[in-house]
Amino acid sequence: MKLFDTIAAISTPYGKGGVALIRISGENALSVGEKIFTPASGKALGEIPHAKMIYGAIHRPDGYDLDDGMAVCFRAPHSFTGEDTVEITCHGGVLVTNAVLEAALLAGARAAEAGEFTRRAYVSGKMKLSEAESLGNLLEAQTNSQMRLARNGLRGTLAKKTDALYRELREVMTSVFAAIDFPDEDLAEMSREEMIEAVENVQKKIVRLATTYNTGRAINEGVATVICGRTNAGKSSVYNRILGYDAAIVTDIEGTTRDVLRENATMGKTLLRLCDTAGLRETDDKVESIGIERTKEEMANAGLILAVFDASQALTDEDLTLCHEIVELKIPCIALLNKNDLKTKADLSLIEKSFTHSVSVSANHGEGFDRLAEIIDSLFIDGEINVETDAVVTGARQYAALRNAEEALKKALEDLKEDTPLDLCCIGIEEALTSLGELDGRELGEEIVAEIFSKFCVGK
């Protein structure tokens, strides 16, 4: 990726719409814009004040008329990318939008690569890497909780927190280097005991920040959730009830569901990556047997299991086997005692011994699902975290960087407490600084940065 070319792309969703926006950014953005947009005022585009939207004619560099529309210029460094930027808004037809983009390319711009505008904003220092990742999360947000969490990240809450940790560790390193370089002049601002206290303080803050990943992951990435149970316990009805529409076929015939059905749904604040699975039972049907094996594989890899039992019937051998298998998996599980609108015949005490959490529900009438949402949130969402104001770790890369920093400081503390020479103690602190730097891009390799921005859409 050449980060100093002038680039152009369609920045609105592709297809028919009221308007579409073509973004041009780079050192020649104004020149490119002037070749394809003529203000109705008669002034040159470059003479228009910063951030003022104007009306005019859109055309190819050879003068061929394309459309009427609006344009706005943002001059460096006061733009999203930190470069000169021109945004042209035309009517939102597919043909005319592509024609305006083609005109920009004919005028000297090149087609932007995926995420290149945001990457330029990151390279120019307009945003931290965690803020850029939050922008990507905002573009992909499917729930209100995801949107609020992404907006929090965009405001730099996590970046400010990690910056503060980085500065605290750097102060310790300053004292370490002073003690190493000038051992007889007492230039270090901290004694060894004060260094230990300072490193311990940073380590505790890192641990606390890392624990927010459970909440961030549950909201942002979602929890792999398997709905399982014996045939005709009401698994597909539960699946449909959580989704809010009939995604799975529901019949009285046993073995209706034979493959794994997948959809995303929100319960409370938690995003569930739902799997509806084949009913667990002994069968000679080859296709159904494959489905049952897939059910067991999904259960083994799940982050949450919703085990459905038909409370209107006595527990069967399949129910008891399921209870035993779930206990062995050691995965968060919730028992759903389905069909509570009918007379209860199952011995629920057996289920309560196997499950920490159980909920009486009616998939047909929707009873008990609000309580289910509360239990799920209690398992995956830290109620003390405010996702709109608190620093929250949302990605596995960020979490790994914090854990690496924590481990490095653990080793540094051991060395400091054992009176190891300071030049060796500083190795762990330097490694922790590197890991914190990776979290926001200070120390991150080019390949990882490229991978992060490749997931963005072309116009962002």
LUMKE-68987 format. One record per residue (C-alpha): residue in one letter; x, z, y. Coordinates in Angstrom, 1 decimal, padded with zeros to 4 digits. Layout:
BEGIN
+------+--------+--------+--------+
! resn !      x !      z !      y !
+------+--------+--------+--------+
!    A !      X !      Z !      Y !
...
+------+--------+--------+--------+
% end
This chain:
BEGIN
+------+--------+--------+--------+
! resn !      x !      z !      y !
+------+--------+--------+--------+
!    M !  000.0 !  000.0 !  000.0 !
!    K !  001.4 ! -001.1 !  003.4 !
!    L !  000.3 !  001.6 !  005.8 !
!    F !  001.2 ! -000.2 !  009.0 !
!    D ! -000.8 ! -003.4 !  008.5 !
!    T ! -004.1 ! -003.9 !  010.4 !
!    I ! -006.8 ! -003.5 !  007.8 !
!    A ! -010.6 ! -004.2 !  007.7 !
!    A ! -013.4 ! -003.4 !  005.4 !
!    I ! -017.2 ! -003.0 !  005.3 !
!    S ! -017.8 !  000.8 !  005.7 !
!    T ! -021.5 !  000.9 !  005.0 !
!    P ! -023.2 !  000.6 !  001.5 !
!    Y ! -023.1 ! -003.0 !  000.3 !
!    G ! -026.5 ! -004.8 !  000.3 !
!    K ! -029.5 ! -005.4 !  002.6 !
!    G ! -030.0 ! -002.9 !  005.4 !
!    G ! -030.9 ! -002.6 !  009.1 !
!    V ! -027.2 ! -002.6 !  010.2 !
!    A ! -023.8 ! -002.8 !  008.7 !
!    L ! -020.5 ! -001.5 !  010.0 !
!    I ! -017.1 ! -003.3 !  009.7 !
!    R ! -014.1 ! -001.1 !  010.5 !
!    I ! -010.8 ! -002.5 !  011.7 !
!    S ! -007.7 ! -000.2 !  012.0 !
!    G ! -004.1 ! -000.7 !  012.8 !
!    E ! -001.7 ! -001.5 !  015.6 !
!    N ! -003.3 ! -005.0 !  016.1 !
!    A ! -006.9 ! -003.8 !  015.7 !
!    L ! -007.8 ! -004.5 !  019.4 !
!    S ! -006.3 ! -008.0 !  019.2 !
!    V ! -008.3 ! -008.7 !  016.0 !
!    G ! -011.4 ! -007.3 !  017.6 !
!    E ! -011.1 ! -009.5 !  020.7 !
!    K ! -010.9 ! -012.6 !  018.5 !
!    I ! -014.2 ! -012.0 !  016.9 !
!    F ! -016.3 ! -010.0 !  019.5 !
!    T ! -017.1 ! -010.9 !  023.0 !
!    P ! -018.8 ! -008.3 !  025.2 !
!    A ! -021.9 ! -009.4 !  027.0 !
!    S ! -020.4 ! -008.0 !  030.2 !
!    G ! -017.7 ! -010.7 !  030.2 !
!    K ! -014.9 ! -008.1 !  030.0 !
!    A ! -012.3 ! -008.3 !  027.2 !
!    L ! -012.9 ! -005.9 !  024.4 !
!    G ! -009.5 ! -004.2 !  025.2 !
!    E ! -010.8 ! -003.4 !  028.7 !
!    I ! -013.7 ! -001.3 !  027.4 !
!    P ! -013.2 !  002.5 !  027.7 !
!    H ! -012.4 !  004.6 !  024.7 !
!    A ! -015.3 !  005.5 !  022.4 !
!    K ! -017.9 !  003.5 !  024.5 !
!    M ! -020.3 !  001.3 !  022.5 !
!    I ! -021.1 ! -002.1 !  024.0 !
!    Y ! -023.3 ! -005.0 !  023.1 !
!    G ! -021.9 ! -008.5 !  022.6 !
!    A ! -021.6 ! -011.6 !  020.4 !
!    I ! -019.9 ! -011.7 !  017.0 !
!    H ! -018.1 ! -014.9 !  016.0 !
!    R ! -015.3 ! -016.3 !  014.0 !
!    P ! -011.9 ! -016.8 !  015.7 !
!    D ! -012.7 ! -020.5 !  016.1 !
!    G ! -015.8 ! -019.5 !  018.1 !
!    Y ! -018.4 ! -020.2 !  015.4 !
!    D ! -021.4 ! -017.9 !  016.1 !
!    L ! -022.3 ! -015.3 !  013.5 !
!    D ! -024.5 ! -012.6 !  015.0 !
!    D ! -025.1 ! -010.3 !  018.0 !
!    G ! -024.2 ! -006.6 !  017.6 !
!    M ! -022.4 ! -003.6 !  018.9 !
!    A ! -018.7 ! -002.7 !  019.1 !
!    V ! -016.7 !  000.5 !  019.9 !
!    C ! -013.0 !  001.0 !  020.3 !
!    F ! -011.1 !  004.2 !  019.5 !
!    R ! -007.6 !  004.3 !  020.8 !
!    A ! -004.7 !  006.0 !  019.0 !
!    P ! -004.3 !  008.8 !  018.3 !
!    H ! -008.0 !  009.7 !  019.0 !
!    S ! -009.5 !  007.9 !  016.0 !
!    F ! -010.3 !  008.8 !  012.4 !
!    T ! -007.1 !  007.1 !  011.2 !
!    G ! -004.9 !  008.1 !  014.2 !
!    E ! -004.5 !  004.3 !  014.9 !
!    D ! -006.3 !  001.9 !  017.2 !
!    T ! -009.6 !  001.3 !  015.6 !
!    V ! -012.5 ! -001.1 !  016.3 !
!    E ! -015.9 ! -000.7 !  014.6 !
!    I ! -018.3 ! -003.6 !  014.8 !
!    T ! -022.0 ! -003.2 !  013.9 !
!    C ! -023.9 ! -006.2 !  012.9 !
!    H ! -027.3 ! -006.8 !  011.2 !
!    G ! -027.2 ! -005.6 !  007.6 !
!    G ! -027.7 ! -008.7 !  005.5 !
!    V ! -025.3 ! -009.4 !  002.7 !
!    L ! -024.3 ! -012.8 !  004.0 !
!    V ! -023.8 ! -011.9 !  007.6 !
!    T ! -021.9 ! -008.7 !  006.8 !
!    N ! -019.5 ! -010.6 !  004.6 !
!    A ! -019.1 ! -013.3 !  007.3 !
!    V ! -018.1 ! -010.7 !  009.9 !
!    L ! -015.6 ! -009.2 !  007.5 !
!    E ! -014.2 ! -012.6 !  006.7 !
!    A ! -013.9 ! -013.3 !  010.5 !
!    A ! -011.8 ! -010.1 !  010.8 !
!    L ! -009.5 ! -011.3 !  008.0 !
!    L ! -009.1 ! -014.7 !  009.6 !
!    A ! -008.2 ! -013.0 !  012.9 !
!    G ! -005.2 ! -011.3 !  011.3 !
!    A ! -006.4 ! -008.2 !  009.4 !
!    R ! -006.0 ! -007.8 !  005.7 !
!    A ! -008.6 ! -006.3 !  003.3 !
!    A ! -008.3 ! -002.5 !  003.0 !
!    E ! -007.6 ! -000.9 ! -000.3 !
!    A ! -009.7 !  001.9 ! -001.8 !
!    G ! -009.5 !  005.0 !  000.4 !
!    E ! -006.9 !  003.4 !  002.7 !
!    F ! -008.6 !  004.5 !  006.0 !
!    T ! -008.7 !  008.1 !  004.8 !
!    R ! -005.1 !  007.9 !  003.5 !
!    R ! -003.9 !  006.7 !  006.9 !
!    A ! -005.7 !  009.7 !  008.5 !
!    Y ! -003.8 !  012.0 !  006.0 !
!    V ! -000.4 !  010.2 !  006.7 !
!    S ! -000.9 !  010.4 !  010.5 !
!    G ! -001.6 !  014.2 !  010.2 !
!    K ! -005.3 !  013.9 !  011.2 !
!    M ! -006.3 !  015.8 !  008.1 !
!    K ! -004.8 !  017.9 !  005.3 !
!    L ! -005.0 !  016.6 !  001.7 !
!    S ! -007.6 !  019.2 !  000.8 !
!    E ! -009.7 !  018.0 !  003.7 !
!    A ! -009.4 !  014.5 !  002.5 !
!    E ! -010.5 !  015.6 ! -001.0 !
!    S ! -013.5 !  017.4 !  000.6 !
!    L ! -014.4 !  014.1 !  002.4 !
!    G ! -014.4 !  012.4 ! -001.0 !
!    N ! -016.6 !  015.2 ! -002.4 !
!    L ! -019.0 !  014.8 !  000.5 !
!    L ! -019.4 !  011.1 ! -000.2 !
!    E ! -020.2 !  011.8 ! -003.8 !
!    A ! -022.4 !  014.9 ! -003.2 !
!    Q ! -025.6 !  014.9 ! -005.2 !
!    T ! -026.8 !  018.5 ! -004.3 !
!    N ! -027.2 !  020.6 ! -001.2 !
!    S ! -024.7 !  023.1 ! -002.5 !
!    Q ! -022.1 !  020.3 ! -003.0 !
!    M ! -022.7 !  019.0 !  000.5 !
!    R ! -022.3 !  022.4 !  002.1 !
!    L ! -019.1 !  023.1 !  000.1 !
!    A ! -017.7 !  019.7 !  001.0 !
!    R ! -018.5 !  020.3 !  004.7 !
!    N ! -016.7 !  023.6 !  004.5 !
!    G ! -013.6 !  021.9 !  003.1 !
!    L ! -013.8 !  019.3 !  005.8 !
!    R ! -013.7 !  022.0 !  008.5 !
!    G ! -010.3 !  023.0 !  007.1 !
!    T ! -011.2 !  026.4 !  005.6 !
!    L ! -009.1 !  026.0 !  002.5 !
!    A ! -006.3 !  024.3 !  004.4 !
!    K ! -006.1 !  027.1 !  006.9 !
!    K ! -006.0 !  029.7 !  004.1 !
!    T ! -003.1 !  028.0 !  002.3 !
!    D ! -001.3 !  027.4 !  005.5 !
!    A ! -001.4 !  031.2 !  006.2 !
!    L ! -000.1 !  031.9 !  002.7 !
!    Y !  002.7 !  029.4 !  003.2 !
!    R !  003.8 !  030.9 !  006.5 !
!    E !  003.8 !  034.4 !  005.0 !
!    L !  006.1 !  033.3 !  002.2 !
!    R !  008.3 !  031.4 !  004.6 !
!    E !  008.9 !  034.6 !  006.6 !
!    V !  010.1 !  036.3 !  003.4 !
!    M !  012.4 !  033.4 !  002.7 !
!    T !  013.8 !  033.6 !  006.3 !
!    S !  014.8 !  037.3 !  005.6 !
!    V !  016.2 !  036.4 !  002.2 !
!    F !  018.4 !  033.6 !  003.6 !
!    A !  019.6 !  035.9 !  006.4 !
!    A !  020.6 !  038.6 !  004.0 !
!    I !  022.4 !  036.0 !  001.8 !
!    D !  024.3 !  034.2 !  004.6 !
!    F !  025.1 !  037.3 !  006.7 !
!    P !  025.3 !  040.3 !  004.3 !
!    D !  027.3 !  042.5 !  006.6 !
!    E !  025.4 !  041.9 !  009.8 !
!    D !  022.0 !  043.2 !  008.9 !
!    L !  020.1 !  040.2 !  010.3 !
!    A !  017.3 !  040.2 !  007.7 !
!    E !  014.0 !  041.3 !  009.2 !
!    M !  012.9 !  042.8 !  005.9 !
!    S !  014.5 !  045.3 !  003.5 !
!    R !  014.3 !  044.5 ! -000.3 !
!    E !  011.4 !  047.0 ! -000.5 !
!    E !  009.6 !  045.2 !  002.3 !
!    M !  010.2 !  041.9 !  000.6 !
!    I !  008.6 !  043.2 ! -002.6 !
!    E !  005.6 !  044.5 ! -000.6 !
!    A !  005.2 !  041.1 !  001.2 !
!    V !  005.5 !  039.0 ! -001.9 !
!    E !  003.0 !  041.3 ! -003.8 !
!    N !  000.6 !  040.9 ! -000.9 !
!    V !  000.8 !  037.1 ! -001.0 !
!    Q !  000.5 !  037.0 ! -004.8 !
!    K ! -002.7 !  039.1 ! -004.6 !
!    K ! -004.2 !  036.7 ! -002.0 !
!    I ! -003.3 !  033.7 ! -004.2 !
!    V ! -005.0 !  035.3 ! -007.2 !
!    R ! -008.1 !  036.0 ! -005.2 !
!    L ! -008.2 !  032.4 ! -003.9 !
!    A ! -007.7 !  031.0 ! -007.4 !
!    T ! -010.7 !  032.9 ! -008.7 !
!    T ! -012.9 !  030.9 ! -006.3 !
!    Y ! -012.3 !  027.9 ! -008.6 !
!    N ! -015.0 !  029.1 ! -011.0 !
!    T ! -017.6 !  028.8 ! -008.2 !
!    G ! -016.1 !  025.6 ! -006.8 !
!    R ! -016.0 !  023.9 ! -010.2 !
!    A ! -019.6 !  025.0 ! -011.0 !
!    I ! -020.9 !  023.5 ! -007.8 !
!    N ! -018.7 !  020.5 ! -007.5 !
!    E ! -017.8 !  019.3 ! -011.0 !
!    G ! -020.6 !  021.0 ! -012.9 !
!    V ! -020.7 !  022.9 ! -016.2 !
!    A ! -020.8 !  021.0 ! -019.5 !
!    T ! -024.1 !  022.3 ! -020.9 !
!    V ! -025.4 !  021.7 ! -024.4 !
!    I ! -029.1 !  022.2 ! -025.3 !
!    C ! -029.2 !  022.9 ! -029.0 !
!    G ! -031.5 !  024.4 ! -031.7 !
!    R ! -033.3 !  023.4 ! -034.8 !
!    T ! -035.7 !  020.5 ! -034.9 !
!    N ! -039.0 !  020.8 ! -033.0 !
!    A ! -037.9 !  024.0 ! -031.2 !
!    G ! -038.5 !  022.2 ! -027.9 !
!    K ! -035.0 !  021.1 ! -026.9 !
!    S ! -036.1 !  017.8 ! -025.4 !
!    S ! -039.0 !  019.5 ! -023.6 !
!    V ! -036.5 !  022.0 ! -022.1 !
!    Y ! -034.2 !  019.1 ! -021.2 !
!    N ! -037.1 !  017.2 ! -019.4 !
!    R ! -038.2 !  020.4 ! -017.6 !
!    I ! -034.7 !  021.1 ! -016.2 !
!    L ! -034.4 !  017.5 ! -015.1 !
!    G ! -037.9 !  017.3 ! -013.6 !
!    Y ! -038.9 !  014.1 ! -015.4 !
!    D ! -039.3 !  012.8 ! -018.9 !
!    A ! -035.9 !  011.5 ! -019.8 !
!    A ! -036.1 !  012.4 ! -023.5 !
!    I ! -038.8 !  011.4 ! -026.0 !
!    V ! -040.9 !  014.3 ! -027.1 !
!    T ! -043.0 !  014.1 ! -030.3 !
!    D ! -044.1 !  016.4 ! -033.2 !
!    I ! -042.0 !  014.4 ! -035.6 !
!    E ! -038.8 !  016.2 ! -036.7 !
!    G ! -035.5 !  014.5 ! -035.9 !
!    T ! -036.8 !  012.5 ! -032.9 !
!    T ! -033.5 !  013.0 ! -031.0 !
!    R ! -030.6 !  011.5 ! -032.9 !
!    D ! -028.0 !  010.9 ! -030.3 !
!    V ! -026.6 !  012.9 ! -027.3 !
!    L ! -028.6 !  012.3 ! -024.1 !
!    R ! -026.7 !  013.0 ! -020.9 !
!    E ! -027.9 !  013.7 ! -017.3 !
!    N ! -026.9 !  015.9 ! -014.4 !
!    A ! -029.3 !  018.6 ! -013.0 !
!    T ! -029.1 !  021.6 ! -010.7 !
!    M ! -030.2 !  025.1 ! -011.6 !
!    G ! -029.9 !  027.4 ! -008.7 !
!    K ! -026.6 !  026.6 ! -007.1 !
!    T ! -025.0 !  025.4 ! -010.4 !
!    L ! -024.6 !  021.7 ! -011.3 !
!    L ! -025.3 !  021.3 ! -015.1 !
!    R ! -023.9 !  018.3 ! -017.0 !
!    L ! -026.7 !  018.4 ! -019.5 !
!    C ! -026.6 !  017.2 ! -023.1 !
!    D ! -029.8 !  017.1 ! -025.2 !
!    T ! -028.7 !  017.0 ! -028.8 !
!    A ! -030.0 !  016.3 ! -032.3 !
!    G ! -031.9 !  019.2 ! -034.0 !
!    L ! -029.7 !  021.3 ! -036.4 !
!    R ! -031.0 !  021.1 ! -040.0 !
!    E ! -030.0 !  019.9 ! -043.5 !
!    T ! -030.9 !  016.2 ! -043.9 !
!    D ! -030.2 !  013.2 ! -046.1 !
!    D ! -030.8 !  010.8 ! -043.2 !
!    K ! -027.4 !  009.2 ! -042.5 !
!    V ! -028.1 !  008.4 ! -038.8 !
!    E ! -029.5 !  011.9 ! -038.2 !
!    S ! -026.5 !  013.5 ! -039.9 !
!    I ! -024.2 !  011.7 ! -037.5 !
!    G ! -026.3 !  013.0 ! -034.6 !
!    I ! -026.0 !  016.6 ! -035.9 !
!    E ! -022.2 !  016.3 ! -036.2 !
!    R ! -022.1 !  015.1 ! -032.6 !
!    T ! -024.2 !  018.1 ! -031.7 !
!    K ! -021.6 !  020.4 ! -033.2 !
!    E ! -018.8 !  018.6 ! -031.4 !
!    E ! -020.5 !  019.0 ! -028.1 !
!    M ! -021.1 !  022.7 ! -028.7 !
!    A ! -017.5 !  023.3 ! -029.4 !
!    N ! -016.5 !  021.7 ! -026.1 !
!    A ! -019.2 !  023.1 ! -023.9 !
!    G ! -018.9 !  025.4 ! -020.9 !
!    L ! -022.5 !  026.7 ! -021.5 !
!    I ! -024.9 !  026.6 ! -024.4 !
!    L ! -028.7 !  026.8 ! -024.1 !
!    A ! -029.9 !  027.7 ! -027.5 !
!    V ! -033.6 !  027.0 ! -027.9 !
!    F ! -035.8 !  028.9 ! -030.4 !
!    D ! -039.5 !  028.5 ! -031.1 !
!    A ! -040.8 !  032.0 ! -030.5 !
!    S ! -044.2 !  031.0 ! -031.8 !
!    Q ! -042.8 !  030.7 ! -035.4 !
!    A ! -040.8 !  033.0 ! -037.6 !
!    L ! -037.1 !  032.4 ! -037.4 !
!    T ! -035.8 !  030.0 ! -040.0 !
!    D ! -032.5 !  029.8 ! -041.8 !
!    E ! -031.4 !  027.1 ! -039.3 !
!    D ! -032.1 !  029.6 ! -036.5 !
!    L ! -030.0 !  032.3 ! -038.1 !
!    T ! -027.2 !  029.9 ! -038.8 !
!    L ! -027.2 !  028.8 ! -035.2 !
!    C ! -027.0 !  032.4 ! -034.0 !
!    H ! -023.9 !  033.0 ! -036.2 !
!    E ! -022.2 !  029.7 ! -035.1 !
!    I ! -022.7 !  030.5 ! -031.5 !
!    V ! -021.2 !  034.0 ! -031.8 !
!    E ! -018.1 !  032.4 ! -033.4 !
!    L ! -017.7 !  029.9 ! -030.5 !
!    K ! -017.2 !  032.6 ! -027.9 !
!    I ! -018.8 !  030.4 ! -025.2 !
!    P ! -021.3 !  031.6 ! -022.5 !
!    C ! -024.7 !  031.2 ! -024.2 !
!    I ! -028.3 !  031.8 ! -023.2 !
!    A ! -031.1 !  032.0 ! -025.7 !
!    L ! -034.3 !  030.3 ! -024.6 !
!    L ! -037.3 !  031.8 ! -026.3 !
!    N ! -039.5 !  028.8 ! -026.0 !
!    K ! -043.3 !  028.4 ! -026.2 !
!    N ! -044.1 !  031.8 ! -024.7 !
!    D ! -047.6 !  030.4 ! -023.9 !
!    L ! -048.3 !  030.8 ! -027.6 !
!    K ! -048.5 !  034.0 ! -029.7 !
!    T ! -045.0 !  035.3 ! -030.5 !
!    K ! -044.2 !  035.4 ! -034.2 !
!    A ! -040.4 !  035.4 ! -034.2 !
!    D ! -038.4 !  038.6 ! -034.7 !
!    L ! -036.7 !  038.5 ! -031.3 !
!    S ! -034.5 !  041.5 ! -032.0 !
!    L ! -032.3 !  039.3 ! -034.2 !
!    I ! -031.7 !  036.9 ! -031.4 !
!    E ! -031.0 !  039.7 ! -028.8 !
!    K ! -028.2 !  041.0 ! -031.1 !
!    S ! -026.5 !  037.6 ! -031.0 !
!    F ! -027.0 !  036.8 ! -027.3 !
!    T ! -026.0 !  038.6 ! -024.1 !
!    H ! -028.7 !  036.7 ! -022.2 !
!    S ! -032.1 !  035.6 ! -023.3 !
!    V ! -035.1 !  034.2 ! -021.4 !
!    S ! -038.7 !  033.8 ! -022.4 !
!    V ! -039.8 !  030.3 ! -021.3 !
!    S ! -042.5 !  027.7 ! -021.7 !
!    A ! -041.0 !  024.2 ! -021.4 !
!    N ! -044.6 !  022.8 ! -021.2 !
!    H ! -045.7 !  025.0 ! -018.3 !
!    G ! -042.4 !  025.7 ! -016.6 !
!    E ! -042.5 !  029.5 ! -016.9 !
!    G ! -039.2 !  031.4 ! -017.0 !
!    F ! -037.0 !  028.6 ! -015.6 !
!    D ! -036.5 !  030.4 ! -012.2 !
!    R ! -035.1 !  033.3 ! -014.2 !
!    L ! -032.9 !  030.9 ! -016.2 !
!    A ! -031.5 !  029.6 ! -012.9 !
!    E ! -030.7 !  033.2 ! -011.8 !
!    I ! -028.8 !  033.9 ! -015.0 !
!    I ! -026.8 !  030.7 ! -014.9 !
!    D ! -025.8 !  031.4 ! -011.3 !
!    S ! -024.7 !  034.9 ! -012.3 !
!    L ! -022.4 !  033.4 ! -014.9 !
!    F ! -020.7 !  030.8 ! -012.8 !
!    I ! -021.3 !  031.5 ! -009.1 !
!    D ! -019.6 !  034.4 ! -007.3 !
!    G ! -022.4 !  035.9 ! -005.2 !
!    E ! -019.9 !  037.3 ! -002.8 !
!    I ! -018.6 !  033.9 ! -001.8 !
!    N ! -020.2 !  032.0 !  001.1 !
!    V ! -019.6 !  028.3 !  000.3 !
!    E ! -020.2 !  027.5 !  004.0 !
!    T ! -017.5 !  029.8 !  005.5 !
!    D ! -015.1 !  031.0 !  002.8 !
!    A ! -012.1 !  029.2 !  001.4 !
!    V ! -013.1 !  027.8 ! -002.0 !
!    V ! -011.0 !  025.9 ! -004.5 !
!    T ! -012.9 !  022.9 ! -005.7 !
!    G ! -010.5 !  020.8 ! -007.8 !
!    A ! -008.3 !  021.2 ! -010.9 !
!    R ! -005.2 !  020.0 ! -009.0 !
!    Q ! -005.6 !  022.7 ! -006.3 !
!    Y ! -006.2 !  025.4 ! -008.9 !
!    A ! -003.1 !  024.4 ! -010.9 !
!    A ! -001.0 !  024.5 ! -007.7 !
!    L ! -002.2 !  028.1 ! -007.1 !
!    R ! -001.6 !  029.2 ! -010.6 !
!    N !  001.9 !  027.8 ! -010.5 !
!    A !  002.6 !  029.6 ! -007.3 !
!    E !  001.3 !  032.8 ! -008.8 !
!    E !  003.6 !  032.5 ! -011.8 !
!    A !  006.6 !  031.8 ! -009.6 !
!    L !  005.9 !  034.9 ! -007.5 !
!    K !  005.6 !  037.0 ! -010.6 !
!    K !  009.1 !  036.0 ! -011.6 !
!    A !  010.4 !  036.6 ! -008.1 !
!    L !  008.9 !  040.1 ! -008.1 !
!    E !  010.5 !  040.9 ! -011.4 !
!    D !  013.9 !  039.8 ! -010.0 !
!    L !  013.4 !  041.7 ! -006.7 !
!    K !  012.5 !  044.9 ! -008.5 !
!    E !  015.4 !  044.7 ! -010.9 !
!    D !  017.9 !  044.4 ! -008.1 !
!    T !  018.8 !  040.9 ! -009.1 !
!    P !  021.0 !  039.2 ! -006.4 !
!    L !  018.9 !  037.8 ! -003.6 !
!    D !  020.2 !  034.2 ! -004.0 !
!    L !  018.5 !  034.3 ! -007.5 !
!    C !  015.4 !  036.0 ! -006.3 !
!    C !  014.7 !  033.3 ! -003.8 !
!    I !  014.3 !  030.7 ! -006.6 !
!    G !  010.9 !  032.0 ! -007.5 !
!    I !  009.8 !  032.2 ! -003.9 !
!    E !  011.0 !  028.6 ! -003.3 !
!    E !  009.0 !  027.4 ! -006.3 !
!    A !  005.9 !  029.2 ! -005.0 !
!    L !  006.4 !  027.5 ! -001.6 !
!    T !  006.7 !  024.1 ! -003.3 !
!    S !  003.4 !  024.7 ! -005.3 !
!    L !  001.6 !  025.8 ! -002.1 !
!    G !  003.0 !  022.7 ! -000.4 !
!    E !  001.6 !  020.5 ! -003.2 !
!    L ! -001.9 !  021.9 ! -002.7 !
!    D ! -002.0 !  020.3 !  000.8 !
!    G !  000.4 !  017.4 !  000.3 !
!    R !  003.6 !  018.8 !  001.8 !
!    E !  005.5 !  018.4 ! -001.5 !
!    L !  003.2 !  016.1 ! -003.4 !
!    G !  004.6 !  013.0 ! -005.1 !
!    E !  003.5 !  009.5 ! -004.1 !
!    E !  001.8 !  008.6 ! -007.4 !
!    I ! -000.5 !  011.7 ! -007.2 !
!    V ! -001.4 !  010.9 ! -003.6 !
!    A ! -002.2 !  007.3 ! -004.5 !
!    E ! -004.4 !  008.5 ! -007.4 !
!    I ! -006.4 !  010.8 ! -005.2 !
!    F ! -007.2 !  008.1 ! -002.6 !
!    S ! -007.8 !  005.4 ! -005.2 !
!    K ! -011.1 !  007.2 ! -006.0 !
!    F ! -012.5 !  006.6 ! -002.6 !
!    C ! -014.7 !  003.6 ! -001.7 !
!    V ! -012.9 !  000.7 !  000.0 !
!    G ! -014.5 !  001.3 !  003.4 !
!    K ! -013.5 !  005.0 !  003.7 !
+------+--------+--------+--------+
% end
